[in-house]
């Protein structure tokens, strides 16, 4: 596995672990760890964008309250997995 991919994975895991609220930390790190090893570098880059979204937007996505005009298939896959991920 390339070092760049590992660095990106570590960056995503770190960001998921330090969200700002304990509840979101727990949710995000569990979600990220459940999918991160299955993703290639392209999907990891999109996952990095996702994990860097504002907590309030992520909560709205999780609760299916946010309407997002998303055309990127990878991003849609991540959102779908996030919404279906058990608490």
N, C-alpha and C positions, 0 to 999 in steps of 0.2 A: 504494500500500500504506500502511495506516495506521501511524503512528509507534508506537502501542502494540504492534502485531504485530511490528514490527522490533525494538523493545526486548525483547520476549519472546524472539524468535529469538536476539538477542545474549546474553541471560541464559542461555539453554539451551546455546549454543555455549561460553560461558565456563565453565559448570559442567561440561560434558562434557570440557573441556580440562584441568581441574584437579581430578582425582578423588582423588589421594593416592598412587597407584601409577602408574608409567610405562606398564605393560601395560594397565591399565584406561583411562588417558588416551588411548592410541592406539586401542584398541577403540571407546571411546565416541565420540570425535570423528569417527572414520571413519563409524561408524553414523549419528550425528546428521547429519553433512553429506550423507549419501546420501539422507536422507528429509525434512529440514527444509523445503526449498523447496516440497515437494508438500503440505504441511499447511496447513489453514486455522487460524484462531485457536482454535477449540474443540479441535482435535487438538493444537495447540501447548501448550495448557494442560495436557493430559494428558501430553504428552511432557515437560513441565517436572516434573511429579510423578515420572515414571519416572526421569529423569536425576538426581533428588535422592534416589533410593533408595540405601541402604547398598551399598558395593561387594560385600560378601559375599553379599547377597541377589541382586544382579545377576549375580554369578558362578554362583550356584545356578540362576538362571533360564536363563542362557546354556547351562549344562550339562544343562538339563532335570532338575535334581535337586530343585528347589523345587516344592512344591505350593501354588499360589496360588488362593484362592477369589475369582476375579475375575468380576464380572458385567458390567463396563463393556466394551462392544464395541470402543471405541477403544483402551483399554488392552490388551485381548487382541490387537488388530491389531499394536500396538507390540511386545508380547512376542514374537509370532510372527515379526515381521520381525527382531527382535534375535536370536532363536535361529537364524534362517536366514542371517543376515548373514555373509559369508565373513570369515575372519580376515585 
